[in-house]
């Protein structure tokens, strides 16, 4: 009973609620009697459209549009009247829809669609145009048009718009192209945009551009250049099988473009190139002319040079397996930053005056390939060369600056620069000729040279060399011309002389060890100060006329630790080991205040007259003093008792 009463109460409550919220009925669902009748306006009323074939022609035209509006083509149309225009647009705000049909000039009529009298805002869409002797779409006298989805074939010009603002979208030109001295199938010079268009198989060029933005477009197998003109912005475009791929100048910009298998250059012109690629073109990959810029670009397998520029700049670019140079100057300065040259036949970087290379790298296998070359006032910083041909890895003119660079396995020299140059913090290994060679008045600092086939470092007159190391050269380690300074340098394991100094040079705080003949050779009037010669095969120090050595050390050099020719002076030096500690073979030498120990033949040996021997100490040698008559020398004493200031000591 209790449950039945509760259910009854709930049912009553629901009934009341439904009565309150149930909406009113929308009306009967039964349709009215009779057939349905139209209730909306027609398409013609919404957008009035005119059949273009119903329009009469004008002077020189088959059909002429003289009023704004929307027009359409009802079918394929073929005309064969010579020099006639099929459709002439002579009004603003005209739209023509080809509706997928074709306009055919039958190789006689002049133009498919011509826009005249400065008409503005013309739109042409959706169809094809073929076999017109002048142009598919001619906007020569137009002030603006939008062309979309139009294909033009076998016509002299496909699209021509020399002035005004235009857009071409999804348009195509095939086997069309200017003749009789004109340039291209698609001509847009007045400003505008071209998107997803193509020009193929033309008897002349593909695109002629001026102040135009082009995107996602392609030029293939045209007789002349794929894309040419000036002041254009070209993005994501491709040129294949043309004469030049792209030839754009006057501050044009090209980005993410590809030029492949063109018969001349891939890219040509003083433009700005970003992330573009030139591949397998018959001539140069990029030819930038005067002042062009390339960023992040790649040149691969081209028949000429990878990149060519005159006063041009290359950044983050790669050149691989090109027949010519990777990067070459056209006569002006070549500027390259963070660029790579890999296995190019002629070599890496060939610059002119004022060239500059930074963080660039070369790997070559060509028989004659260069690494880096440049004229006067040029520089290379943090650059490297591996495996170049029988020319220097770095070959620069006068006033060069080579810093933190590396050469490995050069077929000639590692670094060669002219006069008044600077080479610093460089490493050279396995050069076939000399490691580093500098002209007069140059400076070499903190360089390392290993395994050179000839001299390690060669410096011409008036040069300065500081903190350098040379190891295992095929001739002398360090060879300096007249009036040079060598300081804190090391020469070891070289085939002949460690450090060879010509007239009037100064050698300070340097070391020569384990060299094939002499540690140090001093020509006339050379000063050697605080140096060390150890374990050299013949002589530690060899001094010629009027040279001076002081405060130096020689140990265990095979024949002589010190050898004086004539008019030399040795002071404050130490000799340990060797057959002869100090030897003099001519006159006018001064041997003063030196220490000699453990000579296996003689401590001090003087075999010529007219020399002075004072204040020396010799100990533990087979013969401490071997001095012929006719020389001036202090008494030889066994201790200091009664000794005079000039006496020598023997222990």
matplotlib code that plots the C-alpha trace (Angstrom):
import matplotlib.pyplot as plt

x = [0.0, 2.7, 4.6, 1.4, 0.6, 4.2, 4.1, 0.8, 2.1, 5.2, 3.0, 0.9, 4.0, 5.5, 2.2, 2.0, 5.7, 5.2, 2.1, 4.2, 7.3, 5.8, 6.1, 3.4, 3.2, 5.2, 2.4, 1.1, 3.7, 1.6, 2.9, 0.5, -1.1, 0.4, 4.0, 6.8, 7.7, 11.0, 11.4, 15.1, 16.7, 18.6, 22.4, 22.2, 20.5, 23.1, 26.1, 25.1, 27.3, 27.7, 28.6, 31.7, 30.9, 27.8, 29.8, 30.8, 34.4, 36.2, 39.0, 41.5, 39.4, 36.9, 35.1, 35.4, 34.4, 33.5, 31.6, 32.5, 31.1, 31.4, 32.0, 32.4, 33.5, 30.9, 33.0, 36.4, 37.0, 39.4, 40.0, 42.5, 42.3, 45.8, 46.9, 43.5, 42.8, 40.3, 39.0, 39.8, 39.2, 38.4, 36.9, 37.7, 36.5, 36.1, 36.1, 36.5, 36.0, 37.2, 35.4, 38.1, 37.8, 40.5, 41.2, 43.1, 44.7, 45.6, 49.1, 47.5, 45.6, 47.8, 46.6, 44.3, 43.2, 44.4, 43.8, 43.8, 43.2, 44.8, 42.0, 42.2, 41.2, 40.9, 40.5, 41.0, 40.6, 40.4, 41.3, 44.0, 45.2, 47.3, 48.9, 48.8, 51.5, 51.8, 50.7, 48.4, 47.5, 48.7, 48.5, 50.8, 48.2, 46.7, 47.0, 46.4, 45.1, 44.7, 45.3, 44.7, 44.6, 45.6, 47.9, 49.4, 51.1, 52.8, 52.5, 55.1, 54.5, 52.5, 51.8, 53.1, 52.5, 55.1, 53.5, 50.9, 50.2, 49.5, 49.1, 49.7, 48.6, 48.8, 49.6, 51.7, 53.5, 54.8, 56.7, 56.0, 58.6, 59.5, 61.3, 63.1, 65.1, 62.7, 63.4, 60.8, 57.5, 56.2, 56.9, 55.9, 57.8, 55.5, 55.3, 53.2, 53.3, 53.7, 52.8, 53.0, 53.6, 55.8, 57.5, 58.8, 60.2, 60.3, 62.3, 63.6, 63.6, 61.2, 60.4, 61.3, 60.8, 61.0, 59.9, 58.0, 57.7, 57.8, 57.1, 56.9, 57.5, 59.6, 61.4, 62.4, 64.2, 64.0, 66.5, 67.4, 67.5, 64.9, 64.4, 65.9, 65.3, 66.0, 64.7, 62.7, 62.0, 62.2, 61.3, 61.2, 61.7, 63.4, 65.3, 66.3, 67.8, 67.8, 70.7, 71.3, 69.0, 68.6, 70.1, 68.7, 70.4, 69.9, 69.4, 67.1, 66.7, 66.5, 65.6, 65.4, 65.8, 67.3, 69.2, 70.1, 71.5, 71.4, 73.7, 75.5, 75.5, 73.0, 72.7, 74.1, 73.8, 74.6, 71.7, 71.2, 71.0, 69.8, 69.7, 69.9, 71.4, 73.2, 73.8, 75.2, 75.2, 77.6, 79.4, 79.5, 77.1, 76.8, 78.2, 77.5, 79.2, 79.6, 78.7, 76.4, 75.8, 75.2, 74.1, 73.7, 74.0, 75.4, 77.2, 77.6, 79.0, 79.1, 81.3, 82.9, 83.5, 81.1, 80.9, 82.3, 82.0, 83.6, 83.6, 81.1, 80.4, 79.7, 78.5, 77.8, 78.1, 79.3, 81.1, 81.5, 83.0, 83.0, 85.3, 86.7, 87.4, 85.0, 85.1, 86.8, 87.1, 86.1, 88.8, 87.7, 87.8, 86.4, 84.8, 83.9, 82.8, 82.1, 82.3, 83.5, 85.2, 85.2, 87.0, 86.9, 89.2, 90.9, 90.9, 89.3, 89.4, 91.0, 90.8, 92.2, 93.2, 91.6, 90.0, 89.0, 88.4, 87.0, 86.3, 86.5, 87.8, 89.1, 89.5, 91.0, 92.2, 92.8, 96.3, 96.6, 94.1, 94.9, 93.7, 93.4, 94.9, 94.5, 96.3, 97.7, 96.0, 94.1, 93.5, 92.5, 91.4, 90.6, 90.8, 92.1, 93.3, 93.7, 95.3, 95.8, 97.9, 101.4, 100.7, 100.7, 97.7, 97.7, 99.2, 98.8, 100.4, 101.9, 100.4, 98.6, 97.3, 97.0, 95.7, 94.9, 95.0, 95.9, 97.4, 97.7, 99.2, 99.9, 101.4, 103.6, 104.1, 101.7, 101.6, 103.3, 102.8, 104.5, 106.2, 104.9, 102.7, 101.7, 101.3, 100.2, 98.9, 99.1, 99.7, 101.3, 101.8, 103.1, 103.8, 105.7, 107.9, 108.4, 105.9, 105.7, 107.4, 107.1, 108.4, 110.4, 109.3, 106.9, 106.0, 105.5, 104.2, 103.2, 103.2, 103.9, 105.3, 105.7, 107.0, 107.7, 109.5, 111.9, 112.5, 110.0, 109.8, 111.5, 111.5, 112.9, 114.9, 113.8, 111.3, 110.5, 109.7, 108.5, 107.4, 107.4, 108.1, 109.4, 109.7, 111.0, 111.5, 113.3, 115.9, 116.5, 113.9, 114.0, 115.8, 115.8, 117.3, 119.3, 118.4, 115.8, 114.9, 114.2, 113.0, 111.8, 111.6, 112.3, 113.7, 113.9, 114.5, 115.1, 117.2, 119.9, 120.2, 117.8, 118.0, 119.9, 120.3, 121.7, 123.7, 122.9, 120.1, 119.4, 118.5, 117.3, 116.1, 115.7, 116.3, 117.7, 117.7, 118.3, 118.8, 120.7, 123.7, 123.9, 121.6, 122.3, 124.1, 125.0, 126.2, 128.0, 127.3, 124.7, 123.9, 122.9, 121.7, 120.5, 120.0, 120.3, 121.6, 121.2, 121.9, 122.5, 124.4, 127.4, 127.6, 125.5, 126.4, 128.3, 129.3, 130.7, 132.4, 131.9, 129.1, 128.5, 127.1, 126.6, 124.8, 123.9, 124.1, 125.2, 125.0, 126.0, 126.2, 128.3, 131.4, 131.4, 129.1, 130.4, 132.4, 133.8, 135.1, 136.7, 136.2, 133.6, 133.0, 131.6, 131.0, 129.3, 128.3, 128.2, 129.3, 128.5, 129.6, 130.5, 133.9, 135.0, 133.3, 134.5, 136.5, 138.0, 139.5, 140.4, 141.7, 140.4, 138.0, 137.4, 136.6, 135.8, 134.2, 132.8, 132.4, 133.2, 132.8, 133.1, 134.4, 135.6, 138.5, 139.1, 137.4, 138.6, 140.4, 142.0, 143.8, 144.5, 146.5, 145.4, 142.7, 142.0, 141.1, 140.3, 138.5, 137.3, 136.8, 137.3, 136.8, 136.6, 137.6, 140.1, 142.2, 141.0, 142.8, 144.3, 145.6, 148.4, 151.0, 150.3, 147.2, 146.8, 145.4, 145.4, 147.4, 145.8, 145.5, 144.4, 143.1, 142.5, 145.7, 147.7, 145.4, 145.1, 141.8, 142.3, 143.4, 141.7, 141.0, 141.4, 140.0]
y = [0.0, 2.4, 1.8, 2.1, 5.5, 6.8, 5.8, 7.5, 10.7, 10.7, 10.2, 13.1, 15.3, 14.4, 15.1, 18.6, 19.3, 18.2, 20.3, 23.3, 22.8, 21.2, 23.8, 24.6, 22.6, 23.9, 23.2, 20.5, 18.2, 17.5, 19.4, 21.6, 20.1, 20.6, 20.5, 22.4, 25.8, 27.8, 30.1, 31.3, 33.6, 32.1, 31.8, 34.3, 36.7, 36.1, 36.5, 37.5, 35.7, 36.4, 33.9, 35.5, 34.0, 36.1, 39.3, 41.0, 41.8, 45.0, 46.2, 43.3, 41.1, 38.3, 39.0, 42.2, 42.8, 46.4, 46.3, 45.1, 41.7, 38.0, 36.1, 32.5, 30.3, 27.7, 25.3, 24.9, 27.7, 27.5, 30.4, 30.6, 34.3, 35.7, 38.2, 38.3, 38.5, 35.9, 37.8, 41.4, 42.9, 46.6, 47.3, 47.2, 44.6, 41.7, 38.0, 35.3, 31.7, 29.3, 26.5, 24.0, 24.7, 25.5, 28.5, 27.5, 30.0, 27.3, 28.9, 31.9, 34.1, 36.5, 36.5, 34.3, 36.9, 40.6, 43.2, 46.7, 50.4, 50.2, 47.9, 47.0, 44.1, 41.4, 37.8, 34.8, 31.3, 27.6, 26.6, 26.3, 28.4, 27.1, 27.9, 31.7, 33.6, 36.5, 35.5, 33.3, 36.1, 39.6, 42.2, 44.7, 47.5, 46.3, 47.8, 44.7, 41.1, 37.8, 34.7, 31.3, 27.8, 28.7, 26.6, 28.1, 25.9, 26.4, 30.2, 32.9, 34.4, 32.4, 35.3, 38.9, 41.6, 44.4, 46.8, 47.0, 44.5, 40.9, 37.5, 34.3, 31.2, 27.5, 28.7, 26.8, 27.5, 24.7, 24.9, 28.7, 31.4, 34.7, 34.6, 37.2, 38.7, 38.4, 36.5, 34.3, 32.4, 34.1, 37.9, 39.8, 43.0, 45.5, 44.0, 41.2, 37.6, 34.2, 31.1, 27.4, 28.2, 26.4, 27.2, 24.2, 23.3, 26.9, 28.0, 30.9, 31.5, 30.5, 33.5, 37.2, 39.0, 42.6, 43.6, 40.3, 37.7, 34.1, 31.0, 27.3, 27.6, 25.6, 26.2, 23.0, 22.5, 26.0, 27.0, 30.2, 31.0, 29.5, 32.6, 35.9, 39.6, 41.9, 43.0, 39.8, 37.7, 34.0, 31.3, 27.5, 27.5, 25.0, 25.3, 22.2, 21.7, 25.4, 27.5, 29.3, 28.1, 31.5, 34.8, 37.6, 40.8, 44.2, 43.0, 40.1, 37.5, 33.8, 31.4, 27.6, 27.3, 24.5, 24.7, 21.4, 20.1, 23.4, 23.9, 26.9, 28.3, 27.2, 30.7, 33.9, 37.5, 39.9, 38.7, 37.4, 33.6, 31.8, 28.0, 27.4, 24.4, 24.2, 20.6, 19.1, 22.2, 22.3, 25.5, 27.2, 26.4, 30.0, 33.0, 36.1, 38.8, 42.1, 42.1, 39.1, 37.2, 33.5, 32.1, 28.4, 27.4, 24.2, 23.6, 20.0, 18.2, 21.3, 21.4, 24.7, 26.3, 25.8, 29.5, 32.5, 36.1, 39.5, 41.4, 38.8, 37.2, 33.5, 32.3, 28.7, 27.4, 24.0, 23.2, 19.5, 17.6, 20.5, 20.4, 23.9, 25.6, 25.4, 29.2, 31.6, 35.3, 36.9, 39.6, 41.3, 40.3, 37.0, 36.9, 33.5, 32.6, 29.0, 27.5, 24.0, 22.8, 19.0, 17.2, 19.9, 19.3, 22.7, 23.3, 25.2, 29.0, 31.2, 34.9, 38.2, 41.3, 41.9, 38.5, 37.2, 33.6, 32.7, 29.2, 27.7, 24.2, 22.4, 18.7, 18.0, 15.0, 16.7, 16.3, 20.1, 21.3, 24.4, 25.0, 28.8, 31.4, 35.2, 38.4, 41.2, 42.4, 39.1, 37.0, 33.5, 32.7, 29.3, 27.7, 24.2, 22.3, 18.6, 16.9, 19.5, 19.2, 20.4, 24.0, 25.6, 24.9, 28.6, 30.8, 34.5, 37.8, 40.6, 42.0, 38.7, 37.6, 33.8, 33.0, 29.7, 27.7, 24.1, 22.3, 18.6, 16.6, 19.4, 18.3, 21.4, 23.9, 24.4, 28.2, 30.7, 34.4, 37.5, 40.4, 42.3, 39.4, 37.6, 33.9, 32.9, 29.9, 27.7, 24.0, 22.4, 18.6, 16.4, 19.2, 17.9, 21.1, 23.7, 23.9, 27.7, 30.3, 34.1, 37.1, 40.0, 42.0, 39.3, 37.8, 34.1, 33.3, 30.1, 27.9, 24.1, 22.3, 18.5, 16.2, 18.7, 17.4, 20.3, 23.2, 23.5, 27.3, 29.6, 33.4, 36.1, 39.1, 41.4, 38.8, 37.8, 34.3, 33.6, 30.4, 28.1, 24.3, 22.4, 18.6, 16.1, 18.3, 16.9, 19.7, 22.4, 23.0, 26.8, 28.8, 32.6, 35.2, 38.3, 40.5, 38.2, 37.4, 33.9, 33.6, 30.8, 28.3, 24.6, 22.6, 18.8, 15.7, 17.6, 16.1, 18.8, 21.9, 22.7, 26.5, 28.2, 32.0, 34.2, 37.5, 39.9, 37.8, 37.2, 33.8, 33.8, 31.2, 28.5, 24.8, 22.5, 18.8, 15.5, 17.2, 15.4, 17.8, 20.9, 22.2, 25.9, 27.5, 31.1, 33.0, 36.4, 38.7, 36.5, 36.6, 33.5, 34.0, 31.6, 28.7, 24.9, 22.3, 18.6, 15.3, 16.7, 14.4, 16.6, 20.0, 21.7, 25.3, 26.3, 29.9, 31.7, 35.1, 37.6, 35.8, 35.8, 33.1, 33.5, 31.9, 28.8, 25.1, 22.2, 18.5, 15.3, 16.6, 14.0, 15.9, 19.4, 21.0, 24.4, 25.1, 28.6, 29.6, 33.0, 36.3, 34.7, 35.1, 32.5, 33.6, 32.0, 28.8, 25.2, 22.0, 18.5, 15.4, 15.4, 14.6, 18.2, 20.7, 23.9, 23.9, 26.8, 26.2, 29.8, 33.0, 36.0, 34.0, 34.6, 31.8, 33.3, 32.1, 28.8, 25.4, 22.1, 18.6, 15.0, 15.6, 12.3, 13.9, 17.5, 20.0, 23.0, 22.4, 25.3, 24.3, 27.8, 30.7, 34.2, 33.3, 34.3, 31.7, 33.1, 32.2, 28.8, 25.7, 22.2, 19.0, 15.2, 15.3, 13.1, 16.2, 19.2, 21.8, 21.1, 24.5, 25.1, 27.7, 31.2, 31.8, 34.1, 32.2, 32.5, 30.0, 26.7, 26.0, 23.1, 25.3, 28.9, 29.4, 32.3, 32.5, 35.6, 37.0, 35.6, 32.1, 28.9, 25.9, 22.2, 19.5]
z = [0.0, 0.8, -2.5, -4.6, -3.0, -3.6, -7.3, -7.8, -6.3, -8.5, -11.6, -10.8, -10.3, -13.6, -15.4, -14.0, -14.9, -18.5, -18.8, -17.8, -20.1, -23.2, -26.1, -28.6, -31.9, -35.0, -37.4, -39.7, -41.4, -44.5, -47.6, -49.5, -52.6, -56.1, -57.6, -56.0, -57.5, -57.5, -54.5, -55.0, -57.5, -60.4, -60.8, -63.6, -61.2, -58.5, -60.9, -64.4, -66.9, -70.6, -73.2, -74.8, -78.2, -78.3, -78.4, -81.6, -82.4, -82.8, -85.0, -84.9, -82.5, -83.0, -79.7, -77.7, -74.1, -73.5, -70.2, -66.7, -65.7, -65.7, -69.0, -69.9, -72.9, -73.7, -75.8, -77.5, -80.0, -83.0, -85.3, -88.2, -89.2, -89.4, -86.7, -85.1, -81.4, -80.3, -77.1, -76.5, -73.0, -73.2, -69.8, -66.1, -63.7, -66.2, -65.3, -68.0, -67.1, -69.8, -68.0, -69.0, -72.7, -75.1, -77.3, -80.5, -82.8, -85.4, -85.8, -87.6, -85.1, -83.2, -79.5, -77.5, -74.9, -75.1, -72.3, -73.8, -72.9, -69.5, -68.3, -64.6, -62.5, -65.2, -64.0, -66.4, -65.1, -65.9, -69.4, -72.1, -75.0, -77.9, -81.2, -81.2, -83.1, -80.7, -77.2, -75.2, -72.8, -73.6, -70.9, -72.5, -72.3, -69.0, -65.5, -63.5, -63.9, -62.0, -64.1, -62.6, -63.9, -67.5, -69.7, -72.8, -75.4, -78.8, -78.7, -79.2, -75.7, -73.2, -70.8, -71.1, -68.5, -68.9, -66.5, -63.7, -60.9, -61.8, -60.3, -62.1, -60.2, -61.4, -64.9, -67.4, -70.6, -72.8, -76.1, -76.0, -75.9, -77.4, -80.7, -82.9, -80.0, -77.1, -74.0, -72.4, -72.4, -69.2, -69.1, -65.9, -65.5, -63.8, -60.4, -59.1, -58.0, -59.8, -57.8, -58.9, -62.5, -65.1, -68.4, -70.3, -73.7, -74.9, -78.0, -75.9, -72.1, -69.4, -67.1, -67.7, -64.4, -63.1, -59.6, -59.3, -56.5, -57.8, -55.7, -56.2, -60.0, -62.5, -65.8, -67.7, -71.0, -72.4, -75.1, -73.1, -69.4, -67.1, -64.9, -65.9, -65.1, -62.2, -58.8, -58.4, -55.3, -56.2, -53.7, -53.9, -57.7, -59.9, -63.2, -65.1, -68.6, -69.6, -70.9, -67.5, -64.8, -63.1, -64.3, -62.1, -61.2, -59.6, -56.0, -56.7, -54.0, -54.4, -51.6, -51.5, -55.3, -57.4, -60.6, -62.1, -65.4, -67.1, -70.1, -68.7, -65.2, -62.5, -61.0, -62.5, -61.4, -58.5, -56.4, -52.8, -52.7, -49.6, -49.2, -53.0, -54.7, -58.1, -59.3, -62.4, -64.5, -67.4, -66.4, -63.0, -60.2, -58.9, -60.8, -58.7, -60.7, -58.9, -55.2, -54.9, -51.7, -51.1, -47.8, -47.0, -50.7, -52.2, -55.6, -56.5, -59.6, -61.8, -64.9, -64.0, -60.7, -57.7, -56.8, -58.7, -57.5, -57.9, -54.6, -53.5, -50.1, -49.4, -46.0, -44.9, -48.4, -49.7, -53.0, -53.8, -56.7, -59.2, -62.1, -61.5, -58.2, -55.3, -54.8, -57.3, -57.6, -60.9, -60.4, -57.1, -53.5, -52.5, -49.0, -47.5, -44.0, -42.8, -46.2, -47.3, -50.5, -50.9, -53.7, -56.4, -59.3, -59.5, -55.8, -53.0, -52.8, -55.6, -54.5, -55.6, -53.7, -50.3, -50.1, -46.7, -45.5, -42.1, -40.7, -44.2, -45.0, -48.0, -48.8, -52.2, -54.1, -57.5, -59.0, -59.3, -56.7, -54.6, -51.1, -50.5, -52.8, -52.7, -53.7, -51.5, -48.3, -47.9, -44.8, -43.6, -40.1, -38.6, -42.1, -43.0, -46.0, -46.4, -49.4, -52.1, -55.3, -56.1, -55.1, -51.6, -49.4, -48.5, -51.2, -50.5, -51.7, -49.7, -46.5, -45.8, -42.4, -41.8, -38.3, -36.6, -39.9, -40.6, -43.6, -43.9, -46.7, -49.2, -52.5, -52.2, -49.3, -46.4, -46.1, -48.5, -48.1, -49.5, -47.8, -44.7, -43.8, -40.6, -39.9, -36.4, -34.5, -37.6, -37.9, -41.0, -41.3, -44.2, -46.7, -49.7, -49.8, -47.1, -44.3, -44.0, -46.2, -45.7, -47.5, -46.1, -43.1, -42.0, -38.6, -37.7, -34.2, -32.4, -35.4, -35.6, -38.6, -38.9, -41.5, -44.3, -47.4, -47.4, -44.9, -42.1, -41.9, -44.3, -43.6, -45.9, -44.6, -41.8, -40.5, -36.9, -35.7, -32.2, -30.3, -33.3, -33.3, -36.4, -36.3, -38.8, -41.9, -45.0, -44.9, -42.3, -39.6, -39.6, -42.2, -41.9, -44.3, -43.4, -40.4, -38.9, -35.3, -34.0, -30.5, -28.3, -31.2, -31.3, -34.2, -33.8, -35.8, -39.1, -41.9, -41.9, -39.8, -36.9, -37.1, -40.0, -39.5, -42.3, -41.9, -39.1, -37.6, -33.9, -32.4, -28.7, -26.2, -28.9, -29.0, -31.6, -30.9, -32.8, -36.2, -39.0, -39.2, -37.0, -34.4, -35.2, -38.2, -37.9, -41.0, -40.7, -37.8, -36.2, -32.5, -30.6, -27.0, -24.4, -26.8, -26.5, -28.9, -28.0, -29.7, -33.2, -35.5, -36.3, -34.5, -31.9, -33.0, -36.1, -36.2, -39.2, -39.6, -36.8, -35.1, -31.4, -29.0, -25.3, -22.3, -24.3, -23.7, -25.9, -25.0, -26.7, -30.3, -32.2, -33.4, -31.9, -29.4, -30.6, -33.8, -34.6, -38.0, -37.7, -35.8, -33.6, -29.9, -27.5, -23.9, -20.9, -22.6, -21.4, -23.2, -22.0, -23.9, -27.7, -29.2, -28.9, -26.6, -28.3, -31.6, -33.5, -37.0, -38.0, -36.5, -34.5, -32.4, -28.7, -26.3, -22.9, -19.7, -20.9, -19.2, -20.9, -19.4, -20.7, -24.2, -25.6, -27.7, -26.5, -24.3, -26.2, -29.5, -31.3, -34.5, -36.0, -34.7, -33.6, -31.2, -27.6, -24.9, -21.4, -18.2, -19.3, -17.3, -18.8, -16.8, -17.3, -21.0, -22.8, -23.4, -21.6, -23.8, -27.3, -28.4, -30.9, -30.4, -31.8, -29.7, -26.7, -23.7, -20.0, -18.0, -17.5, -13.8, -11.7, -8.9, -8.1, -6.0, -7.5, -10.5, -12.6, -13.9, -17.4, -16.5, -17.6, -15.4, -16.0, -13.7]

ax = plt.figure().add_subplot(projection="3d")
ax.plot(x, y, z, "-o")
ax.set_aspect("equal")
plt.show()
